Amino acid sequence: MKRLPEYLKRGIVDTEKTRLVRTILKSQCLNTVCEAARCPNKAECYAKNTATFLIMGSICTRNCRFCNISGGKPENLDPNEPERVARAIKELGLRYAVITSVTRDDLPDGGSGHFAAVISEIRKLTPEVKIEVLTPDFQGVHAQIDTVIDAKPDVFNHNVETVERLYKKARPMAIYRRSLDFLGYIKEKSPKTITKSGIMVGLGENFDEIAKTFEDLSAVHCDIVTVGQYMQPSKHHLEVEKYYTPDDYEKIKRLAKNCGIPKIIASGLVRSSYNAAEAYENTI
């Protein structure tokens, strides 16, 4: 395993706000991807009144080899979860909420109805809160994508995760072109909806492939793209092939701009939801 560079190390920060978040999440029996994915930025995001909720359980039906979420047979959906998420957002005083999920290929609607229900409950309790959804690909089924679009999230995010060549290695149950078509369909159906996507670097891609991914995302009119360093969650996951330097991220930003990406957020510790509120405010 490659040694983590100093510039990617971030100490554990336990603040009053992080303790409050954990207490409220526990009382509402909720998960956040901040905790499940061991995100290094959670204290910073909590301090900015932003959090990312992980809905529909903690077991995924897919087997992406970079992800720290467990695979297997998921639990039954909890019909009270949308209301509990909304109550937690109100209690925490969030101004920006990101709603994501495990992939639920086992459900007839892929979980799209549950996403819509969560958005609806948040709007009832805290209509001023901005909502970003980060969804799986719903296997490309337009009716399922429509269900989420019609719920009117402020930002619709779907990550392509990596360059096309590495899909079989990193995302064997996903399809690169399907994810691009997914993002393009959102813009076709709802041109005013802000779309967002993200990739990890360090899995063995090269700069030409990164640029091609940016070109593909630009072609489907993706508004915001995030790029961050892949970090191996355990020895059972894909190994890191390269740690990108700060200079590399400056090059990545230039590539994105040259390829027509309107808003690029790129650095070693960037994750899909990092500075999500700021990215939204700078895009509208």
C-alpha positions in Angstrom: 0.0 0.0 0.0 1.4 3.4 -1.0 2.2 5.8 1.8 -0.3 8.7 2.2 1.4 12.0 1.4 1.4 14.6 4.2 -0.7 17.1 2.2 -3.6 14.5 2.2 -3.5 13.9 5.9 -6.2 15.5 8.0 -6.5 15.0 11.8 -9.6 13.9 13.5 -11.6 16.9 14.6 -14.2 16.4 17.3 -16.2 19.6 17.8 -19.4 20.5 19.6 -21.1 20.6 16.2 -19.9 17.1 15.2 -21.1 15.7 18.5 -24.5 17.4 18.1 -24.8 15.9 14.6 -24.0 12.4 15.8 -26.5 12.7 18.7 -29.3 13.8 16.4 -28.5 11.2 13.8 -28.6 8.5 16.5 -31.9 9.7 18.0 -33.4 9.6 14.5 -31.8 6.3 13.6 -30.2 7.8 10.5 -27.0 7.3 8.5 -24.8 9.8 6.8 -22.3 9.0 4.1 -20.0 11.4 6.0 -19.7 8.7 8.7 -20.2 5.6 6.5 -17.5 6.6 4.0 -15.2 8.0 6.6 -15.1 11.4 4.9 -12.1 13.5 6.0 -14.2 16.7 5.5 -17.2 16.0 7.8 -16.2 18.4 10.6 -15.8 21.2 8.1 -19.1 20.5 6.4 -21.0 20.1 9.7 -19.6 23.5 10.8 -21.0 25.0 7.5 -24.5 23.5 8.3 -24.2 21.0 5.5 -24.6 17.2 5.8 -25.0 14.2 3.4 -27.7 11.7 4.4 -27.5 8.1 3.4 -31.0 6.7 2.8 -32.4 3.3 2.0 -30.2 1.4 4.4 -26.4 0.7 4.5 -26.2 -2.4 2.2 -25.7 -1.9 -1.5 -26.7 -4.3 -4.3 -23.6 -3.5 -6.3 -19.9 -4.3 -5.8 -17.9 -1.3 -6.7 -14.3 -2.1 -5.8 -13.4 1.4 -4.5 -16.4 1.8 -2.1 -16.4 1.4 1.7 -20.2 0.7 1.7 -21.0 -3.0 2.3 -22.6 -5.1 -0.5 -25.2 -7.8 0.0 -28.9 -8.2 0.6 -30.4 -4.8 1.6 -32.9 -4.2 4.3 -36.6 -3.4 3.6 -37.3 0.2 3.1 -38.4 2.2 6.1 -41.5 4.2 5.2 -40.8 6.6 8.1 -37.3 7.5 7.0 -38.2 10.5 4.8 -39.9 12.2 7.8 -37.0 11.4 10.1 -34.5 12.9 7.6 -36.6 16.0 7.4 -36.8 16.3 11.2 -33.1 15.9 11.6 -32.4 18.6 9.0 -34.7 20.9 10.9 -33.1 20.1 14.3 -29.6 20.6 12.9 -30.5 23.9 11.3 -29.0 22.9 8.0 -29.1 25.3 5.1 -28.0 22.7 2.5 -28.8 19.0 2.6 -27.4 16.3 0.3 -29.4 13.1 0.0 -27.7 10.0 -1.3 -28.2 6.3 -1.1 -26.9 2.9 -1.6 -27.9 1.4 -5.0 -31.1 -0.5 -4.7 -31.4 -2.6 -7.9 -33.7 -4.9 -5.9 -36.5 -2.4 -5.8 -39.1 -2.1 -8.6 -38.5 1.7 -8.9 -34.8 1.6 -7.9 -35.7 3.7 -4.8 -36.6 6.8 -6.9 -39.9 7.1 -5.1 -38.1 7.1 -1.7 -35.9 10.0 -2.9 -39.0 11.9 -4.0 -40.6 11.3 -0.6 -37.5 12.6 1.3 -37.5 15.7 -0.9 -41.2 16.2 -0.2 -40.9 15.9 3.6 -37.9 18.3 3.7 -39.9 20.9 1.7 -42.8 20.6 4.2 -40.7 21.2 7.3 -37.9 23.5 6.0 -38.8 24.9 2.6 -35.8 27.3 2.7 -33.3 24.4 2.7 -31.5 23.7 -0.6 -31.6 20.1 -1.5 -29.0 18.2 -3.6 -29.6 14.5 -4.5 -26.8 12.1 -5.4 -28.5 9.1 -6.9 -27.5 5.8 -8.4 -28.1 5.3 -12.1 -31.6 3.7 -11.7 -30.3 1.4 -14.5 -31.1 4.2 -17.0 -34.9 3.9 -16.6 -36.3 7.3 -17.6 -39.5 6.9 -15.6 -37.4 6.5 -12.4 -35.3 9.5 -13.2 -38.5 11.4 -13.9 -39.8 10.6 -10.4 -36.8 12.4 -8.9 -36.8 15.3 -11.4 -40.5 15.9 -10.7 -39.7 16.3 -7.0 -37.6 19.3 -8.0 -34.3 19.0 -6.2 -32.1 22.1 -6.5 -29.1 20.0 -7.7 -29.3 16.5 -9.3 -25.9 14.7 -8.9 -24.9 11.4 -10.4 -21.2 10.5 -10.3 -19.4 8.8 -13.2 -16.7 8.0 -10.6 -13.8 7.2 -13.0 -12.7 7.2 -16.7 -14.4 4.8 -19.1 -11.5 2.4 -19.4 -11.5 1.6 -15.7 -15.2 0.8 -15.4 -14.7 -3.0 -15.6 -12.0 -2.8 -12.9 -13.7 -0.3 -10.6 -17.4 -0.4 -11.4 -18.2 -3.8 -13.0 -22.0 -3.5 -12.5 -22.2 0.1 -14.0 -21.9 1.4 -17.5 -20.1 4.6 -18.3 -22.3 5.6 -21.2 -25.4 4.9 -19.2 -24.2 7.4 -16.6 -23.5 10.0 -19.2 -26.9 9.4 -20.8 -28.5 9.8 -17.3 -27.0 13.3 -16.9 -27.9 14.3 -20.4 -31.5 13.1 -19.9 -31.9 15.3 -16.8 -30.9 18.4 -18.8 -33.2 17.4 -21.7 -36.2 16.9 -19.4 -35.5 19.8 -17.1 -33.0 22.3 -18.5 -33.0 24.5 -15.5 -32.1 21.7 -13.1 -28.4 22.1 -12.0 -26.6 18.8 -12.8 -23.4 17.6 -11.1 -21.0 14.7 -11.4 -17.7 13.6 -9.9 -14.7 11.4 -10.5 -11.9 10.0 -8.3 -8.3 10.0 -9.5 -5.5 7.7 -8.6 -7.0 4.5 -10.0 -4.6 4.3 -13.0 -6.1 6.9 -15.3 -4.0 9.4 -17.3 -4.6 13.1 -18.0 -5.8 12.4 -21.6 -8.5 10.1 -20.2 -9.4 12.7 -17.5 -9.8 15.3 -20.3 -11.9 13.0 -22.4 -14.2 12.5 -19.4 -14.5 16.2 -19.0 -15.4 16.5 -22.7 -18.1 13.8 -22.3 -19.5 15.6 -19.2 -19.5 18.9 -21.1 -21.3 17.3 -24.0 -24.2 16.5 -21.7 -24.2 20.0 -20.2 -23.1 19.0 -16.7 -22.9 22.2 -14.6 -20.6 21.1 -11.7 -17.8 18.5 -11.6 -15.8 17.4 -8.5 -12.5 15.7 -8.6 -10.7 14.2 -5.6 -8.1 11.6 -4.6 -9.1 8.0 -4.3 -8.0 6.6 -1.0 -8.0 2.8 -0.4 -10.6 2.1 2.4 -9.0 -1.3 3.2 -6.6 -3.9 1.8 -9.6 -5.6 0.2 -10.3 -2.6 -2.1 -8.5 -1.4 -5.2 -5.0 -0.1 -4.5 -4.0 3.5 -5.1 -1.9 3.7 -8.3 -1.0 7.4 -7.8 -1.3 10.2 -5.4 -1.9 13.4 -7.3 -0.1 16.5 -6.2 -1.5 20.1 -5.8 0.1 20.9 -9.1 -1.7 18.0 -10.7 -5.0 19.4 -9.5 -4.2 22.8 -11.0 -3.6 21.0 -14.3 -6.9 19.1 -13.8 -8.8 22.5 -13.3 -7.3 23.9 -16.5 -8.3 20.8 -18.4 -11.8 21.0 -17.1 -12.1 24.7 -18.1 -10.6 24.0 -21.5 -13.2 21.2 -22.0 -16.1 23.5 -21.2 -17.0 22.5 -17.6 -18.6 25.6 -16.0 -17.7 24.8 -12.4 -14.8 22.5 -11.3 -13.9 21.7 -7.7 -10.7 19.7 -7.6 -8.2 18.9 -4.8 -6.9 15.9 -2.9 -9.6 15.9 -0.2 -12.5 16.9 -2.4 -15.5 14.5 -2.2 -18.7 14.7 -4.2 -20.5 16.8 -1.5 -17.6 18.9 -0.5 -18.4 22.6 -0.5 -21.7 21.6 -2.1 -23.6 24.7 -0.9 -20.9 27.1 -2.2 -20.8 25.3 -5.6 -24.5 25.6 -5.9 -24.5 29.3 -5.0 -21.7 30.0 -7.5 -23.6 28.3 -10.3 -27.1 29.7 -10.0 
